[in-house]
Amino acid sequence: MNQSATITSKLQLTIPTIIARKVGITRGDKVTVSEENGRIILTPMKQLVEELAGFLAMPEKWKGKDMDEIIKEAKQEYFRDKKI
């Protein structure tokens, strides 16, 4: 399915509603942005987590937490250890 969208002066893009619904993303969801052969690819983080499920062991301290909370804690630990 192809839909058009416009890149703003701030390089922002609004994903057409029909496509967002089809892939199951909603406001506030995280996506990864990558480039492949000159194409921009957006992949919902939920999908990547589901694909990786079982390949990586989840540390006990992260179990039951959402991705944003894990990222926040990881950043705090990283910069605390760097003593910047």
Backbone as numpy.savetxt, mean C-alpha at the origin, in Angstrom:
# Nx Ny Nz CAx CAy CAz Cx Cy Cz
-10.52 -3.53 -18.40 -11.35 -2.36 -18.40 -10.46 -1.12 -18.40
-10.71 -0.23 -19.31 -9.95 1.02 -19.40 -10.84 2.20 -19.04
-10.34 3.09 -18.23 -11.00 4.33 -17.85 -9.95 5.42 -17.94
-10.36 6.65 -18.18 -9.38 7.73 -18.22 -9.35 8.45 -16.89
-8.20 9.05 -16.60 -8.00 9.84 -15.38 -6.99 10.91 -15.73
-6.98 11.98 -14.95 -6.09 13.11 -15.20 -5.10 13.24 -14.05
-3.85 13.47 -14.39 -2.81 13.73 -13.40 -2.86 15.22 -13.07
-2.91 15.56 -11.78 -2.97 16.96 -11.38 -1.57 17.59 -11.38
-1.52 18.89 -11.11 -0.23 19.59 -11.05 0.65 19.06 -9.93
0.04 18.40 -8.94 0.79 17.81 -7.83 1.08 16.32 -8.08
0.90 15.89 -9.32 1.10 14.49 -9.73 0.16 13.52 -9.00
-1.01 14.00 -8.62 -2.00 13.16 -7.98 -2.98 12.62 -9.02
-3.57 11.49 -8.69 -4.48 10.81 -9.60 -5.69 10.33 -8.83
-6.87 10.53 -9.37 -8.09 9.97 -8.79 -8.42 8.71 -9.56
-8.51 7.61 -8.84 -8.83 6.33 -9.47 -10.34 6.31 -9.73
-10.74 6.04 -10.96 -12.18 5.99 -11.26 -12.91 5.02 -10.32
-14.08 5.43 -9.85 -14.86 4.65 -8.88 -15.11 3.23 -9.35
-15.45 3.06 -10.60 -15.77 1.72 -11.11 -14.57 0.77 -10.97
-13.36 1.29 -11.17 -12.16 0.46 -11.04 -11.85 0.23 -9.56
-11.96 1.28 -8.74 -11.70 1.13 -7.31 -12.62 0.07 -6.70
-13.88 0.11 -7.07 -14.83 -0.89 -6.55 -14.49 -2.29 -7.02
-14.10 -2.38 -8.29 -13.79 -3.69 -8.87 -12.62 -4.36 -8.15
-11.61 -3.58 -7.76 -10.43 -4.15 -7.09 -10.55 -4.11 -5.57
-11.64 -3.51 -5.07 -11.90 -3.54 -3.64 -11.13 -2.54 -2.80
-10.75 -1.40 -3.39 -10.07 -0.39 -2.59 -11.03 0.74 -2.25
-10.81 1.31 -1.09 -11.63 2.42 -0.63 -10.73 3.53 -0.10
-11.33 4.63 0.22 -10.61 5.80 0.74 -9.71 5.40 1.91
-8.46 5.83 1.85 -7.52 5.57 2.93 -6.73 4.28 2.78
-7.11 3.41 1.84 -6.35 2.17 1.63 -4.96 2.50 1.10
-4.00 1.63 1.40 -2.64 1.78 0.91 -2.46 0.96 -0.36
-1.65 1.50 -1.28 -1.30 0.79 -2.50 0.21 0.91 -2.71
0.78 -0.05 -3.43 2.16 0.11 -3.85 2.13 0.64 -5.28
3.12 1.43 -5.62 3.22 2.00 -6.95 4.53 1.49 -7.55
4.43 0.87 -8.71 5.62 0.36 -9.37 5.55 0.66 -10.86
6.67 0.46 -11.53 6.75 0.69 -12.98 7.23 -0.59 -13.63
6.58 -0.96 -14.71 6.96 -2.14 -15.48 6.82 -1.84 -16.96
7.91 -1.87 -17.68 7.89 -1.63 -19.12 7.16 -0.34 -19.49
7.40 0.73 -18.73 6.80 2.02 -19.03 5.36 2.18 -18.56
4.85 1.20 -17.84 3.48 1.27 -17.30 3.54 1.47 -15.80
2.62 2.27 -15.28 2.51 2.47 -13.84 1.52 1.44 -13.31
1.93 0.72 -12.28 1.09 -0.33 -11.72 0.79 -0.01 -10.26
-0.49 0.04 -9.92 -0.94 0.23 -8.55 -1.46 -1.10 -8.05
-0.97 -1.55 -6.89 -1.42 -2.81 -6.33 -1.88 -2.58 -4.90
-3.11 -2.96 -4.58 -3.58 -2.79 -3.20 -2.67 -3.55 -2.22
-2.29 -2.90 -1.12 -1.43 -3.54 -0.12 -2.09 -4.80 0.43
-3.42 -4.77 0.57 -4.12 -5.95 1.08 -3.81 -7.17 0.21
-3.78 -6.95 -1.11 -3.51 -8.04 -2.05 -2.10 -8.56 -1.85
-1.12 -7.66 -1.67 0.25 -8.10 -1.47 0.39 -8.88 -0.17
-0.27 -8.42 0.87 -0.21 -9.12 2.15 -0.81 -10.52 2.01
-1.93 -10.63 1.30 -2.55 -11.94 1.09 -1.65 -12.86 0.28
-0.96 -12.30 -0.73 -0.07 -13.11 -1.55 1.13 -13.60 -0.75
1.59 -12.79 0.20 2.75 -13.16 1.01 2.39 -14.03 2.20
1.11 -14.09 2.52 0.68 -14.87 3.69 1.23 -16.28 3.60
1.86 -16.70 4.67 2.43 -18.04 4.71 3.90 -18.08 4.33
4.39 -17.08 3.59 5.79 -17.06 3.19 6.67 -16.47 4.29
6.11 -15.57 5.06 6.87 -14.89 6.10 6.21 -15.12 7.44
7.03 -15.29 8.45 6.48 -15.44 9.79 6.22 -14.05 10.37
5.06 -13.88 10.97 4.70 -12.60 11.58 5.28 -12.55 12.98
6.12 -11.54 13.28 6.64 -11.42 14.64 5.48 -11.28 15.64
5.62 -11.89 16.79 4.56 -11.87 17.81 4.11 -10.46 18.16
5.07 -9.52 18.23 4.73 -8.16 18.64 3.82 -7.45 17.63
3.72 -7.97 16.40 2.89 -7.34 15.36 1.55 -8.03 15.16
1.37 -9.19 15.74 0.12 -9.92 15.53 -1.06 -9.13 16.08
-2.12 -9.06 15.28 -3.34 -8.38 15.68 -3.32 -6.88 15.47
-2.24 -6.34 14.91 -2.14 -4.90 14.66 -2.34 -4.62 13.19
-2.83 -3.41 12.87 -3.00 -3.09 11.46 -1.68 -2.56 10.88
-1.59 -2.51 9.57 -0.36 -2.16 8.88 0.15 -0.78 9.27
-0.72 0.20 9.39 -0.28 1.55 9.76 0.38 1.58 11.13
-0.18 0.83 12.07 0.39 0.77 13.42 1.76 0.09 13.40
1.89 -0.97 12.62 3.17 -1.68 12.50 4.22 -0.76 11.90
3.87 -0.04 10.85 4.81 0.87 10.19 5.25 1.97 11.17
4.30 2.53 11.90 4.61 3.59 12.87 5.60 3.08 13.93
5.33 1.89 14.47 6.23 1.32 15.48 7.61 1.01 14.90
7.64 0.48 13.68 8.92 0.15 13.06 9.76 1.41 12.85
9.12 2.50 12.41 9.85 3.76 12.23 10.39 4.27 13.56
9.57 4.21 14.61 10.01 4.67 15.92 11.21 3.86 16.40
11.16 2.55 16.24 12.27 1.69 16.64 13.53 2.00 15.83
13.36 2.16 14.53 14.49 2.44 13.66 15.21 3.72 14.07
14.44 4.80 14.24 15.06 6.07 14.57 15.55 6.12 16.00
14.93 5.39 16.91 15.41 5.31 18.29 16.77 4.63 18.32
16.90 3.54 17.53 18.16 2.80 17.48 19.27 3.61 16.80
18.91 4.50 15.88 19.89 5.33 15.18 20.38 6.48 16.05
19.58 6.82 17.08 19.91 7.94 17.99 20.19 9.22 17.23
19.27 9.55 16.35 19.41 10.76 15.53 18.85 11.94 16.26
